[in-house]
Amino acid sequence: MNTTITYYVEQIEATLLNDLATQNESNLYDIANDMLATEARENFASICQAYEVVKHNLVG
C-alpha cells in the first residue's frame, strides 16, 4: 500500500471515528463518495482502494 492510499485510509477512518464520537450517522460509501467529489481526479484509484481497505478492516 503506497503513502497516498494510507493517507486516504487514515482520513476515512478519522471521519468514521469522529462521526461515532459525535453520534452523527456515518456511511462509509458516502464518505468515500465525498472524497471522490472533492479530491483531484488522479487520486480516484487511491480513494477507491482506501475505501476497500477500510471496508475490509471493518468487516473483519
C-alpha positions as CSV (number, residue, x, y, z in Angstrom):
1,M,0.0,0.0,0.0
2,N,1.5,3.3,-1.0
3,T,1.5,6.5,1.0
4,T,-1.4,8.1,-0.9
5,I,-3.7,5.1,-0.1
6,T,-2.5,5.1,3.5
7,Y,-3.4,8.8,3.7
8,Y,-6.9,8.2,2.5
9,V,-7.4,5.2,4.7
10,E,-6.4,7.4,7.7
11,Q,-8.8,10.2,6.5
12,I,-11.7,7.8,6.1
13,E,-11.1,6.2,9.5
14,A,-10.8,9.6,11.2
15,T,-14.1,10.7,9.7
16,L,-15.8,7.5,10.9
17,L,-14.4,7.8,14.4
18,N,-15.3,11.5,14.6
19,D,-18.9,10.7,13.5
20,L,-19.0,7.9,16.1
21,A,-17.8,10.2,18.8
22,T,-20.2,12.9,17.9
23,Q,-23.1,10.5,17.4
24,N,-23.5,11.6,13.8
25,E,-24.7,9.0,11.3
26,S,-21.8,7.8,9.2
27,N,-21.8,5.9,6.0
28,L,-18.6,4.6,4.6
29,Y,-19.8,4.8,1.0
30,D,-20.9,8.5,1.4
31,I,-17.5,9.4,3.0
32,A,-15.6,7.9,0.0
33,N,-18.0,9.5,-2.4
34,D,-17.5,12.9,-0.9
35,M,-13.7,12.4,-1.2
36,L,-14.1,11.4,-4.8
37,A,-16.0,14.6,-5.5
38,T,-13.6,16.9,-3.8
39,E,-10.2,15.4,-4.5
40,A,-8.2,15.6,-7.7
41,R,-9.1,13.1,-10.4
42,E,-5.7,11.5,-10.3
43,N,-6.4,10.2,-6.7
44,F,-9.5,8.3,-7.8
45,A,-7.9,4.9,-7.7
46,S,-6.2,5.6,-4.3
47,I,-9.5,6.6,-2.8
48,C,-11.3,3.6,-4.1
49,Q,-8.5,1.3,-2.8
50,A,-8.7,3.1,0.6
51,Y,-12.4,2.5,0.7
52,E,-11.9,-1.2,0.1
53,V,-9.2,-1.4,2.8
54,V,-11.4,0.3,5.4
55,K,-14.4,-1.8,4.5
56,H,-12.3,-4.9,4.8
57,N,-11.0,-3.8,8.2
58,L,-14.5,-3.1,9.5
59,V,-16.0,-6.4,8.2
60,G,-13.0,-8.4,9.5
